[in-house]
Amino acid sequence: MENKKYSSYAAIEQDLEILKLEKELYYQKMLLSIDKTKESILPSKSVSFIGNLYQKVFSGTYGTLLKIAIPYIINWYINRKRGD
């Protein structure tokens, strides 16, 4: 890095302000990168999508019928005879 010669305190203050803003900018970019990494790792959107889908499917009359039928279907599948 090249040494800069300043002729006034105002020029020094201006460069310090620029450096301070650059530091803040890099810090905010780092935070944004961390947040994006967290979002890509955590399955929060997938979990909420499955939860919403579950609520839509199992709500109302159709959902009640499914809740009644699913245990019977599972029981039939487990207890069926092999080879039939």
N, CA, C and O atoms as a Tinker XYZ file with bonds, in Angstrom:
   336  protein
     1  N      0.847000   -1.171000    0.000000    73     2
     2  CA     0.000000    0.000000    0.000000    64     1     3
     3  C      0.894000    1.235000    0.000000    63     2     4     5
     4  O      1.912000    1.297000    0.689000    81     3
     5  N      0.498000    2.160000   -0.753000    73     3     6
     6  CA     1.281000    3.381000   -0.920000    64     5     7
     7  C      0.994000    4.362000    0.220000    63     6     8     9
     8  O     -0.164000    4.555000    0.591000    81     7
     9  N      2.028000    4.977000    0.772000    73     7    10
    10  CA     1.846000    5.983000    1.814000    64     9    11
    11  C      1.337000    7.262000    1.174000    63    10    12    13
    12  O      1.860000    7.735000    0.164000    81    11
    13  N      0.308000    7.800000    1.790000    73    11    14
    14  CA    -0.322000    8.988000    1.260000    64    13    15
    15  C      0.115000   10.189000    2.092000    63    14    16    17
    16  O      0.219000   10.091000    3.315000    81    15
    17  N      0.364000   11.289000    1.457000    73    15    18
    18  CA     0.722000   12.512000    2.187000    64    17    19
    19  C     -0.492000   13.426000    2.206000    63    18    20    21
    20  O     -1.092000   13.731000    1.175000    81    19
    21  N     -0.825000   13.845000    3.399000    73    19    22
    22  CA    -2.000000   14.692000    3.583000    64    21    23
    23  C     -1.559000   16.130000    3.835000    63    22    24    25
    24  O     -0.538000   16.400000    4.467000    81    23
    25  N     -2.378000   17.039000    3.310000    73    23    26
    26  CA    -2.062000   18.451000    3.498000    64    25    27
    27  C     -2.945000   19.094000    4.574000    63    26    28    29
    28  O     -2.669000   20.198000    5.043000    81    27
    29  N     -4.037000   18.364000    4.961000    73    27    30
    30  CA    -4.913000   18.939000    5.985000    64    29    31
    31  C     -5.586000   17.812000    6.769000    63    30    32    33
    32  O     -5.620000   16.655000    6.349000    81    31
    33  N     -6.115000   18.203000    7.918000    73    31    34
    34  CA    -6.852000   17.240000    8.729000    64    33    35
    35  C     -8.167000   16.856000    8.068000    63    34    36    37
    36  O     -8.662000   15.749000    8.281000    81    35
    37  N     -8.729000   17.731000    7.286000    73    35    38
    38  CA    -9.987000   17.438000    6.584000    64    37    39
    39  C     -9.795000   16.279000    5.613000    63    38    40    41
    40  O    -10.677000   15.427000    5.499000    81    39
    41  N     -8.674000   16.226000    4.917000    73    39    42
    42  CA    -8.396000   15.135000    3.984000    64    41    43
    43  C     -8.238000   13.809000    4.743000    63    42    44    45
    44  O     -8.683000   12.759000    4.279000    81    43
    45  N     -7.599000   13.878000    5.916000    73    43    46
    46  CA    -7.440000   12.681000    6.737000    64    45    47
    47  C     -8.803000   12.190000    7.210000    63    46    48    49
    48  O     -9.097000   10.996000    7.150000    81    47
    49  N     -9.629000   13.113000    7.678000    73    47    50
    50  CA   -10.965000   12.770000    8.147000    64    49    51
    51  C    -11.808000   12.172000    7.026000    63    50    52    53
    52  O    -12.573000   11.235000    7.255000    81    51
    53  N    -11.672000   12.704000    5.828000    73    51    54
    54  CA   -12.430000   12.196000    4.688000    64    53    55
    55  C    -12.010000   10.756000    4.372000    63    54    56    57
    56  O    -12.866000    9.899000    4.152000    81    55
    57  N    -10.717000   10.487000    4.348000    73    55    58
    58  CA   -10.247000    9.126000    4.096000    64    57    59
    59  C    -10.670000    8.169000    5.212000    63    58    60    61
    60  O    -11.019000    7.019000    4.945000    81    59
    61  N    -10.640000    8.637000    6.454000    73    59    62
    62  CA   -11.085000    7.803000    7.571000    64    61    63
    63  C    -12.572000    7.477000    7.458000    63    62    64    65
    64  O    -12.991000    6.359000    7.758000    81    63
    65  N    -13.358000    8.443000    7.030000    73    63    66
    66  CA   -14.801000    8.225000    6.842000    64    65    67
    67  C    -15.034000    7.206000    5.728000    63    66    68    69
    68  O    -15.894000    6.334000    5.855000    81    67
    69  N    -14.268000    7.312000    4.633000    73    67    70
    70  CA   -14.388000    6.347000    3.536000    64    69    71
    71  C    -14.031000    4.948000    4.017000    63    70    72    73
    72  O    -14.735000    3.986000    3.710000    81    71
    73  N    -12.943000    4.829000    4.768000    73    71    74
    74  CA   -12.545000    3.530000    5.299000    64    73    75
    75  C    -13.586000    2.957000    6.254000    63    74    76    77
    76  O    -13.842000    1.753000    6.258000    81    75
    77  N    -14.178000    3.825000    7.056000    73    75    78
    78  CA   -15.217000    3.388000    7.990000    64    77    79
    79  C    -16.424000    2.859000    7.229000    63    78    80    81
    80  O    -16.988000    1.832000    7.605000    81    79
    81  N    -16.828000    3.546000    6.167000    73    79    82
    82  CA   -17.971000    3.096000    5.365000    64    81    83
    83  C    -17.660000    1.793000    4.624000    63    82    84    85
    84  O    -18.521000    0.920000    4.515000    81    83
    85  N    -16.445000    1.660000    4.120000    73    83    86
    86  CA   -16.053000    0.421000    3.457000    64    85    87
    87  C    -16.071000   -0.751000    4.444000    63    86    88    89
    88  O    -16.497000   -1.856000    4.109000    81    87
    89  N    -15.605000   -0.489000    5.652000    73    87    90
    90  CA   -15.609000   -1.524000    6.685000    64    89    91
    91  C    -17.044000   -1.954000    6.986000    63    90    92    93
    92  O    -17.328000   -3.147000    7.090000    81    91
    93  N    -17.939000   -0.991000    7.124000    73    91    94
    94  CA   -19.350000   -1.297000    7.387000    64    93    95
    95  C    -19.968000   -2.063000    6.221000    63    94    96    97
    96  O    -20.754000   -2.986000    6.435000    81    95
    97  N    -19.624000   -1.694000    5.008000    73    95    98
    98  CA   -20.136000   -2.368000    3.823000    64    97    99
    99  C    -19.696000   -3.830000    3.794000    63    98   100   101
   100  O    -20.516000   -4.716000    3.554000    81    99
   101  N    -18.429000   -4.089000    4.032000    73    99   102
   102  CA   -17.926000   -5.458000    4.058000    64   101   103
   103  C    -18.556000   -6.260000    5.196000    63   102   104   105
   104  O    -18.832000   -7.451000    5.044000    81   103
   105  N    -18.781000   -5.607000    6.327000    73   103   106
   106  CA   -19.413000   -6.282000    7.462000    64   105   107
   107  C    -20.838000   -6.695000    7.104000    63   106   108   109
   108  O    -21.248000   -7.818000    7.400000    81   107
   109  N    -21.602000   -5.795000    6.466000    73   107   110
   110  CA   -22.978000   -6.106000    6.072000    64   109   111
   111  C    -23.011000   -7.205000    5.006000    63   110   112   113
   112  O    -23.900000   -8.057000    5.028000    81   111
   113  N    -22.055000   -7.195000    4.078000    73   111   114
   114  CA   -21.971000   -8.260000    3.082000    64   113   115
   115  C    -21.706000   -9.606000    3.747000    63   114   116   117
   116  O    -22.271000  -10.623000    3.343000    81   115
   117  N    -20.851000   -9.611000    4.763000    73   115   118
   118  CA   -20.557000  -10.838000    5.481000    64   117   119
   119  C    -21.814000  -11.349000    6.192000    63   118   120   121
   120  O    -22.101000  -12.546000    6.146000    81   119
   121  N    -22.561000  -10.466000    6.844000    73   119   122
   122  CA   -23.789000  -10.863000    7.525000    64   121   123
   123  C    -24.803000  -11.433000    6.535000    63   122   124   125
   124  O    -25.453000  -12.439000    6.818000    81   123
   125  N    -24.935000  -10.793000    5.381000    73   123   126
   126  CA   -25.853000  -11.274000    4.358000    64   125   127
   127  C    -25.435000  -12.654000    3.857000    63   126   128   129
   128  O    -26.276000  -13.526000    3.640000    81   127
   129  N    -24.155000  -12.839000    3.679000    73   127   130
   130  CA   -23.646000  -14.142000    3.241000    64   129   131
   131  C    -23.941000  -15.218000    4.282000    63   130   132   133
   132  O    -24.311000  -16.338000    3.928000    81   131
   133  N    -23.784000  -14.892000    5.539000    73   131   134
   134  CA   -24.079000  -15.844000    6.619000    64   133   135
   135  C    -25.558000  -16.190000    6.624000    63   134   136   137
   136  O    -25.918000  -17.358000    6.775000    81   135
   137  N    -26.426000  -15.187000    6.461000    73   135   138
   138  CA   -27.865000  -15.434000    6.433000    64   137   139
   139  C    -28.258000  -16.315000    5.253000    63   138   140   141
   140  O    -29.085000  -17.216000    5.401000    81   139
   141  N    -27.677000  -16.065000    4.091000    73   139   142
   142  CA   -27.983000  -16.889000    2.920000    64   141   143
   143  C    -27.518000  -18.323000    3.129000    63   142   144   145
   144  O    -28.194000  -19.263000    2.713000    81   143
   145  N    -26.377000  -18.493000    3.766000    73   143   146
   146  CA   -25.873000  -19.832000    4.043000    64   145   147
   147  C    -26.798000  -20.558000    5.006000    63   146   148   149
   148  O    -27.091000  -21.739000    4.821000    81   147
   149  N    -27.261000  -19.852000    6.038000    73   147   150
   150  CA   -28.200000  -20.461000    6.989000    64   149   151
   151  C    -29.479000  -20.888000    6.291000    63   150   152   153
   152  O    -29.983000  -21.984000    6.534000    81   151
   153  N    -30.012000  -20.025000    5.419000    73   151   154
   154  CA   -31.250000  -20.344000    4.713000    64   153   155
   155  C    -31.077000  -21.551000    3.812000    63   154   156   157
   156  O    -31.994000  -22.361000    3.674000    81   155
   157  N    -29.914000  -21.676000    3.202000    73   155   158
   158  CA   -29.714000  -22.810000    2.301000    64   157   159
   159  C    -29.509000  -24.112000    3.073000    63   158   160   161
   160  O    -29.804000  -25.188000    2.552000    81   159
   161  N    -29.014000  -24.032000    4.290000    73   159   162
   162  CA   -28.765000  -25.237000    5.087000    64   161   163
   163  C    -30.023000  -25.685000    5.815000    63   162   164   165
   164  O    -30.338000  -26.875000    5.830000    81   163
   165  N    -30.742000  -24.749000    6.414000    73   163   166
   166  CA   -31.908000  -25.101000    7.210000    64   165   167
   167  C    -33.105000  -25.397000    6.309000    63   166   168   169
   168  O    -33.370000  -24.650000    5.367000    81   167
   169  N    -33.822000  -26.470000    6.588000    73   167   170
   170  CA   -34.961000  -26.826000    5.743000    64   169   171
   171  C    -36.255000  -26.157000    6.189000    63   170   172   173
   172  O    -37.315000  -26.778000    6.121000    81   171
   173  N    -36.197000  -24.932000    6.634000    73   171   174
   174  CA   -37.385000  -24.281000    7.187000    64   173   175
   175  C    -38.481000  -24.110000    6.146000    63   174   176   177
   176  O    -39.657000  -24.279000    6.465000    81   175
   177  N    -38.125000  -23.778000    4.910000    73   175   178
   178  CA   -39.143000  -23.610000    3.876000    64   177   179
   179  C    -39.779000  -24.946000    3.520000    63   178   180   181
   180  O    -40.987000  -25.012000    3.293000    81   179
   181  N    -38.993000  -25.998000    3.468000    73   179   182
   182  CA   -39.524000  -27.317000    3.145000    64   181   183
   183  C    -40.461000  -27.797000    4.242000    63   182   184   185
   184  O    -41.522000  -28.354000    3.963000    81   183
   185  N    -40.067000  -27.580000    5.484000    73   183   186
   186  CA   -40.890000  -28.010000    6.608000    64   185   187
   187  C    -42.206000  -27.240000    6.625000    63   186   188   189
   188  O    -43.262000  -27.837000    6.833000    81   187
   189  N    -42.162000  -25.943000    6.413000    73   187   190
   190  CA   -43.396000  -25.167000    6.413000    64   189   191
   191  C    -44.274000  -25.556000    5.231000    63   190   192   193
   192  O    -45.499000  -25.566000    5.356000    81   191
   193  N    -43.665000  -25.883000    4.067000    73   191   194
   194  CA   -44.442000  -26.323000    2.914000    64   193   195
   195  C    -45.167000  -27.621000    3.215000    63   194   196   197
   196  O    -46.345000  -27.763000    2.888000    81   195
   197  N    -44.467000  -28.585000    3.843000    73   195   198
   198  CA   -45.076000  -29.865000    4.185000    64   197   199
   199  C    -46.184000  -29.665000    5.220000    63   198   200   201
   200  O    -47.236000  -30.301000    5.145000    81   199
   201  N    -45.939000  -28.774000    6.189000    73   199   202
   202  CA   -46.971000  -28.479000    7.190000    64   201   203
   203  C    -48.208000  -27.871000    6.563000    63   202   204   205
   204  O    -49.327000  -28.247000    6.913000    81   203
   205  N    -48.026000  -26.934000    5.638000    73   203   206
   206  CA   -49.170000  -26.331000    4.951000    64   205   207
   207  C    -49.905000  -27.362000    4.107000    63   206   208   209
   208  O    -51.136000  -27.377000    4.079000    81   207
   209  N    -49.164000  -28.221000    3.420000    73   207   210
   210  CA   -49.773000  -29.270000    2.604000    64   209   211
   211  C    -50.567000  -30.226000    3.486000    63   210   212   213
   212  O    -51.677000  -30.621000    3.130000    81   211
   213  N    -50.007000  -30.600000    4.631000    73   211   214
   214  CA   -50.697000  -31.483000    5.570000    64   213   215
   215  C    -52.001000  -30.851000    6.050000    63   214   216   217
   216  O    -53.031000  -31.521000    6.116000    81   215
   217  N    -51.958000  -29.565000    6.384000    73   215   218
   218  CA   -53.171000  -28.889000    6.842000    64   217   219
   219  C    -54.235000  -28.852000    5.755000    63   218   220   221
   220  O    -55.417000  -29.049000    6.035000    81   219
   221  N    -53.822000  -28.601000    4.513000    73   219   222
   222  CA   -54.793000  -28.541000    3.418000    64   221   223
   223  C    -55.416000  -29.903000    3.149000    63   222   224   225
   224  O    -56.622000  -30.005000    2.924000    81   223
   225  N    -54.587000  -30.961000    3.172000    73   223   226
   226  CA   -55.095000  -32.292000    2.851000    64   225   227
   227  C    -55.993000  -32.825000    3.961000    63   226   228   229
   228  O    -57.036000  -33.417000    3.683000    81   227
   229  N    -55.600000  -32.622000    5.203000    73   227   230
   230  CA   -56.326000  -33.219000    6.317000    64   229   231
   231  C    -57.325000  -32.275000    6.983000    63   230   232   233
   232  O    -57.708000  -32.495000    8.132000    81   231
   233  N    -57.746000  -31.242000    6.286000    73   231   234
   234  CA   -58.780000  -30.375000    6.847000    64   233   235
   235  C    -60.088000  -30.634000    6.116000    63   234   236   237
   236  O    -60.088000  -31.015000    4.945000    81   235
   237  N    -61.185000  -30.430000    6.800000    73   235   238
   238  CA   -62.501000  -30.603000    6.185000    64   237   239
   239  C    -62.939000  -32.052000    6.175000    63   238   240   241
   240  O    -62.351000  -32.908000    6.837000    81   239
   241  N    -63.992000  -32.307000    5.404000    73   239   242
   242  CA   -64.607000  -33.635000    5.338000    64   241   243
   243  C    -63.661000  -34.648000    4.709000    63   242   244   245
   244  O    -63.537000  -35.772000    5.195000    81   243
   245  N    -63.000000  -34.254000    3.635000    73   243   246
   246  CA   -62.061000  -35.149000    2.966000    64   245   247
   247  C    -60.947000  -35.574000    3.915000    63   246   248   249
   248  O    -60.547000  -36.738000    3.928000    81   247
   249  N    -60.458000  -34.651000    4.692000    73   247   250
   250  CA   -59.409000  -34.952000    5.659000    64   249   251
   251  C    -59.880000  -35.898000    6.742000    63   250   252   253
   252  O    -59.134000  -36.783000    7.162000    81   251
   253  N    -61.109000  -35.723000    7.198000    73   251   254
   254  CA   -61.669000  -36.609000    8.214000    64   253   255
   255  C    -61.773000  -38.031000    7.680000    63   254   256   257
   256  O    -61.445000  -38.992000    8.376000    81   255
   257  N    -62.233000  -38.158000    6.438000    73   255   258
   258  CA   -62.321000  -39.489000    5.830000    64   257   259
   259  C    -60.939000  -40.127000    5.689000    63   258   260   261
   260  O    -60.779000  -41.324000    5.931000    81   259
   261  N    -59.951000  -39.337000    5.301000    73   259   262
   262  CA   -58.585000  -39.862000    5.192000    64   261   263
   263  C    -58.052000  -40.311000    6.542000    63   262   264   265
   264  O    -57.402000  -41.351000    6.645000    81   263
   265  N    -58.327000  -39.523000    7.576000    73   263   266
   266  CA   -57.850000  -39.886000    8.924000    64   265   267
   267  C    -58.466000  -41.194000    9.398000    63   266   268   269
   268  O    -57.840000  -41.950000   10.140000    81   267
   269  N    -59.694000  -41.456000    8.970000    73   267   270
   270  CA   -60.345000  -42.713000    9.357000    64   269   271
   271  C    -59.829000  -43.862000    8.494000    63   270   272   273
   272  O    -59.606000  -44.960000    9.005000    81   271
   273  N    -59.637000  -43.629000    7.201000    73   271   274
   274  CA   -59.282000  -44.694000    6.275000    64   273   275
   275  C    -57.822000  -45.121000    6.374000    63   274   276   277
   276  O    -57.520000  -46.302000    6.204000    81   275
   277  N    -56.922000  -44.202000    6.639000    73   275   278
   278  CA   -55.490000  -44.522000    6.629000    64   277   279
   279  C    -55.123000  -45.621000    7.631000    63   278   280   281
   280  O    -54.374000  -46.523000    7.254000    81   279
   281  N    -55.603000  -45.606000    8.890000    73   279   282
   282  CA   -55.246000  -46.717000    9.789000    64   281   283
   283  C    -55.750000  -48.073000    9.288000    63   282   284   285
   284  O    -55.064000  -49.081000    9.459000    81   283
   285  N    -56.947000  -48.117000    8.668000    73   283   286
   286  CA   -57.454000  -49.375000    8.124000    64   285   287
   287  C    -56.600000  -49.863000    6.964000    63   286   288   289
   288  O    -56.345000  -51.062000    6.842000    81   287
   289  N    -56.159000  -48.952000    6.117000    73   287   290
   290  CA   -55.309000  -49.321000    4.976000    64   289   291
   291  C    -53.964000  -49.843000    5.469000    63   290   292   293
   292  O    -53.458000  -50.839000    4.953000    81   291
   293  N    -53.391000  -49.184000    6.452000    73   291   294
   294  CA   -52.107000  -49.634000    7.007000    64   293   295
   295  C    -52.260000  -51.000000    7.664000    63   294   296   297
   296  O    -51.411000  -51.875000    7.491000    81   295
   297  N    -53.344000  -51.185000    8.417000    73   295   298
   298  CA   -53.597000  -52.462000    9.083000    64   297   299
   299  C    -53.795000  -53.568000    8.047000    63   298   300   301
   300  O    -53.273000  -54.669000    8.222000    81   299
   301  N    -54.530000  -53.300000    6.983000    73   299   302
   302  CA   -54.727000  -54.278000    5.916000    64   301   303
   303  C    -53.398000  -54.644000    5.271000    63   302   304   305
   304  O    -53.134000  -55.818000    5.008000    81   303
   305  N    -52.556000  -53.639000    5.014000    73   303   306
   306  CA   -51.267000  -53.880000    4.364000    64   305   307
   307  C    -50.350000  -54.731000    5.240000    63   306   308   309
   308  O    -49.643000  -55.606000    4.741000    81   307
   309  N    -50.365000  -54.473000    6.533000    73   307   310
   310  CA   -49.501000  -55.225000    7.449000    64   309   311
   311  C    -49.998000  -56.660000    7.604000    63   310   312   313
   312  O    -49.190000  -57.587000    7.665000    81   311
   313  N    -51.315000  -56.856000    7.667000    73   311   314
   314  CA   -51.867000  -58.174000    7.969000    64   313   315
   315  C    -52.238000  -58.990000    6.736000    63   314   316   317
   316  O    -52.754000  -60.098000    6.889000    81   315
   317  N    -52.005000  -58.507000    5.544000    73   315   318
   318  CA   -52.375000  -59.273000    4.345000    64   317   319
   319  C    -51.495000  -60.508000    4.226000    63   318   320   321
   320  O    -50.364000  -60.546000    4.711000    81   319
   321  N    -52.031000  -61.479000    3.590000    73   319   322
   322  CA   -51.299000  -62.745000    3.417000    64   321   323
   323  C    -50.334000  -62.572000    2.250000    63   322   324   325
   324  O    -50.640000  -61.912000    1.256000    81   323
   325  N    -49.207000  -63.160000    2.393000    73   323   326
   326  CA   -48.215000  -63.128000    1.320000    64   325   327
   327  C    -48.638000  -64.117000    0.236000    63   326   328   329
   328  O    -49.078000  -65.223000    0.550000    81   327
   329  N    -48.513000  -63.740000   -1.018000    73   327   330
   330  CA   -48.814000  -64.624000   -2.122000    64   329   331
   331  C    -50.245000  -64.539000   -2.608000    63   330   332   333
   332  O    -50.587000  -65.195000   -3.592000    81   331
   333  N    -51.092000  -63.764000   -1.967000    73   331   334
   334  CA   -52.483000  -63.625000   -2.435000    64   333   335
   335  C    -52.613000  -62.501000   -3.398000    63   334   336
   336  O    -53.708000  -62.238000   -3.895000    81   335
